[in-house]
C-alpha cells in the first residue's frame, strides 16, 4: 500500500486551511452585576425604582422597534413553532435574497427559548409596603428571541440573534469559507465550493492568501456595521456612556481541506490513518459501534451493546480526538475531500482570533504526514 506521503503528493489536487465556523456572543460588561444594573436604570435611564419592570419597558420598546424595522424594510416575520428547524424554515428566504443579489435582512424569526435574565422582587418582609426594598438576581426564563437572517455582501449568509430581556445579549454566526467565496467571485476566479470548503479553485495560492487574511478586524467590522443597521435596545446616549458590547467566542473552527483527485486514494489515506491511530494514547480498551442491528444465526438480534468511537454511521471514515473543550475531527466526505477541523475553542475576547488559530497551526505542523 502506498504511504501517506505518496498519497498526499500524487493525488491531492487542492490544499486549503481556513477559519470555518465562527460563533460568538456579544454582551455588555457593565450590566453583569446587580449594582451595575441599578446604576444603569437609575442614573442612565432615570427610573426612580430600578426594578425588572423598568427593563420590561425597555424590552417592549425594543420589540416595537423590531416590528417597525421589519415593516419599513418589507422584511417577512415568522414565528417558529416549538421543535421547528429554524435553518430549514429560513433557507428559502436566504436563497431568494441570494438570487436577487440583495444585501440585508432576509427574514426575522421569533422563537421562544430559555435564557438568563435579570429579575427583581421585594425583599423578605417588604411585600405589600409602599416603598419595598428590592432584591435582584439572575433567573432562567423562556423568553422571545429575535433571529435576524442576514445576507452580507462580504460574508454571505449570517445569523444574528438577540433577546428583548436584560442583559440583552446577542449571538452571531459567521463562516470564513463563505467570506472567501465572495472574495474569489469579486476577483473573477472560478471555484467549486463544498458546504464547508472548496472542491477546486483556479488560483489555489490566491485562495490560501484570502483565507489567511481573515483576522479580528473583519469580525469586529461585521459586528459594528450590523449593530448600526439593526434595532437595538440601547440608545446612542447609552453607547456614549460606555454601555458597549464586548465580543467573546463561543465556538471557533479551523478547517484544513485536502481534495483528492482519486476517491480511492483519499479513502485509502483515511482508512490507513484510522488504523494507525487505533492505539492513540495507549488505551486499555477499544470499542466498536455498529450503525445497524447485528444478527447471529436466527431471526433475532444478537444480545449486547455495539458501539464505536472510530468508525461512525455510514461509510465515510472519521477519527475524532477530544481535549478539554476542544476537539479535532478528520474525515473523508463526498468521496473526495479530507477535512481537518478544530472546533470548540473558547476565548473571552474576539480580538484574539490569531491566538485561537495558533493551536491549530502548531498541531498541523506536528502532523505533516497525517493531515
N, C-alpha and C positions, 0 to 999 in steps of 0.2 A: 504493500500500500504506500502511496506517496506520502511524504512527510508534510507537516504543517507549512513549512516554508515554501515547499514546491506548490502546494495547493494555493497559497496566497499569491505567490509570484506569477504563476502561469494562468490562473483562472479568474482573478479578481479584476473586474473592469472599472470599478469606481470605488474610491475610499473617501469618506467624509465624516468628520467629527463636528458635532454642533450641539449647542443647548437646544433641547426639545421643549418639553412642557415646563412652564413656569406658573406656579400658583402662589399668590402672595396675599397677605391680609394687610389692610390699612386701618389703623386705629389712632385715636387722638390721645397722646400720653397724658395730657392734662385733665382727662376725665376718667382716670383709672383708680381713684380713691374717693372715699366719701367726702373728705374735706375739700378736694378739688371740685367735686360735683356741686357742693353747697356754694363754693366761691363763684362758680360759673353761673349758677341760677340767680344768685342774689346780686352780685356785682356786675356781671356781664349782661344778663338778661333782665334784671330789675324785678324779679319775683320776690316779694317780701317773705314768703314761706317757701324754702327750697324743697319741694316735695315731688313725688313722681307724677303728680297731676300737672306740674309745670312742664315736665318732659313730655307728658301726654299731649299738651297743646303744641309743643314743637313738632311732635310726630304727626299730628293732624295737619299742621301747616305743610309739612313735607309731603304727605300723601296728596294733598290738594295740588301742590306744585308738580308732582309727577303726572297726575292726570291732565293738568293744563298743558304740560310739556308734550304729552302724547297727542292731545287734540290739536295743538298748534302745529305740530310737525307731521300729522297724519300717520302716526305710529300705531299699529294694532296692539291691543292689550288683551292678554289671555290669562285666565285663571287656571292654574294647574290643579288637577284633582290629586287626591292622596294616592301615592304609588305610581302616578303617571311618569313616564320617562320624559323629562323636560327637553333633553337634547333632541330626541326624536320629534317631539312636537314643534320645536323651533327650527329644525332643519329646512323645511320648505320656505320659511321666511328668509333665512340666511342665503339659501340658493337663489331665491328671487332677487335679493339685493345684489348678489354677485353677478347675476346675469344682466342686471341693469347698470352695473358699474357704480353702484351707489356707495358712498362712504357716510355712514351714520348708524343710527339705531334701527335694526330691522324688526325687533319685537321687544315688548316689555311683558315679561311673565310675572305673575303674582302667585306665590306659593307660601303656605304656612309651614314653618319649620321651627325646630327648637333653637333657642338662643339664650345667651346670658344677658340679663337686663338689670338696670338699676331700679330698685323699688324702695318705697318709704312706707312706714307705718307708725302709729302712735306708740310711744314707749309704754311699758307696763305701768298701769295705774293712771295713764293720761287720757285714755279713750273717753270721749264724751265731754271733755273740758273745752273751754272757749279757745284757748291757745295751747294745744298739746305740744309737748316736746316730741320731735320726730326722730326715729332711728332709721338708718339707711343701710342697704346691703345689696349684694348681687343675688338674683334668683333666676332659675331656669323657667322659661315660659315659651309656649308656642305662639309665635308672632308672624305677621306677614313680612315676607321678604320680596323685594323688587329686583327682578333679574333683567338686566339690560343686555340683549344680544346685539353686539356691536360688530360692524364690519369697518375696519380701519384701513385707510389707504396704505399704511406702511406695514401693518401687522396681519391684515386679513381678518378672519373671524376671531372675535374675542368675547369675553364674558365678564360682566361687572354686576355684582350682587350687593345690595345694601339692605339695611333694616331700618324701620321707622321708629325704633326704640333705642333709648340711650344704652350704651355709649356710642351708638351709630357707627358700627364698624362697616367695612366694605371688603369684599373678596374679589380678586381679579385673576383671570386666567389668560395667559398668552402662550404662543407657540413659536419657537425660534425657527423651525423649518418653514412655517408659513411666511415669516418675515423674509427669509432667504429667497423664497419663491417670488415674492413681489419684487425684490431687487433684481433677480435674474430676468423677470419679464420686462422691467423697465429698461434693462440693458440690452434687450433683444436677444438673449441667449436661450437657445432651446433646451428643454429638460423634460424628463418624465418623473412625476412625483409618486411617492408612496403615501400611505395615510400618515406616516410619521418619519418620512425620509425622502430619499431620491433613488430612483432606479437607474437613471442615466442623466448625463449633462454634457453639453457640447464643450464646455470650458470648466473642467474639474478644478483647476487651480484657482480660477475666479470664485467658484462656489465655496471652496475652503476659505478663501480670504474673506468673503462676505460673512460666512458663519463665524469666523474668528473675530470679526469686528463687533459682534454683539456684546455690549457692556452695560454697566448700570445706568449710564446716561440715557440709553434707549428706553429702558424700563420706566425710569422716573419721568422721562419726557411724555411717554404714553399716558401715565397716570395723571399728570397735571393738565395735559391737554384735554382729557375727557372729564376730569374733575371740574374744569371750567365750563364744559358744554352741558353736562348733565345736572339735573336738580340736586341740591344739597341741603341738608338740614342746617348747615352753618352759613351765616351771612358774611359779607366782606368785612364787617366790623369784627366778627369773631376771629377771622383769619388774621387780621391786623393785630388783634390782642394776643395772638400766639396759639390759638386753638387750631393747630395744623396737623394733618395726618402724617404719620410715620409708617413706613412700609417694612414688612417683615415677611420673609419667605416661609411658606407652609409646605411646599413641595418644589423640588428643583431636580430636573433630569438632564443628564448629559448623555448624548447618544453618539456612538461610533458605528457607522454603517460600512460594510464591505459587500459589494454586489458581485455575485459570482456569474461569470459568463456561461458556466455549465452547471445546471442544477445538481447533477450527480456529484460533482466535485465539492459544491457547497455543502451538500448533505454529508459527504464523507468527512469533511472538516469538522462539522459539529458532532457527528457520531464519535469520531476519534477524541474530540475534546471532552465529551461526556465520559467516555471510557477511562480516559486518563485522570479525570477528576473525581471518580467514584470514591477514592480514598482521601480526598482533600480534607486536611485537618485530622487525619488518622481516626476516623470514627470507629467506635466499638461495634456499631451495628448499622447496616444499610438496609432500608426497607423499600419495597416496590409498590406502586399503585397501579391498579388496572381500571381503566375507564369503562369497563363493562363487567357483567357478571361472569365469573369463572366457573365453568361447569366441568365436573368429572364424569365418570361413567353414570348414565342415568339421566332422567329429565330434571332433576332438582339441582339448584345452585350448590356449589361447594361451600361447606361451612367455613367460618372465619372471616377476618377482615383483610382486605387487599388494598395497599396504599403505595404511593410513590412520592418522592421529593426530587426525582431526577428526570423522569420522562412523564410529561403531563398528558392530558387528554388529547386525542387527535394523533397525527403522525409527525408533526414538526418537533424536532428535538429542542430541548431547552435545559439550561442549568441556571440555578439561582443561588446566590450566596447572600447571607444576612449578617449585618454587624450593627448592633445598637439600632439607631433609627434609619440607617442606610441599607441599601441592598444593591447588588449588581445582577443584571439579567443578560444572558447571552442566548439568543435564539435564532432559528433559521425560519424565515417567513416567506410566503408567496413563492416558495421553491427557488429563490434566487438571492435573497438578501440576508446577510448576517448582521445582527444588531447588538451592540453592547450598550447597556443603559445603566445609569447611576441615579435611580430615583430615591426620594425620601430624605435628602439632606435638608437640615433645618438651620437657619441662622437669623439673628434678630434684624439686622439692617439690610435693606435691599441694595445698598451701595457696595456690599461686599460680594458681589457676584463673581468677581475674579477669584476670590478666596474659595468660594464654593466649587469653582471649576478645578482648583488645584488638586484635590484628592483624586478626581477622575483622571487628570493628566498624569499624575505620578503612578497610579495603578496601571494605566495603559503603557507607560514606559517600562514597567517591570515585567510586562507580559507581551513581549514582541511577537512570540510565536503562537499565542493562543487567542489573539483578538482579531 
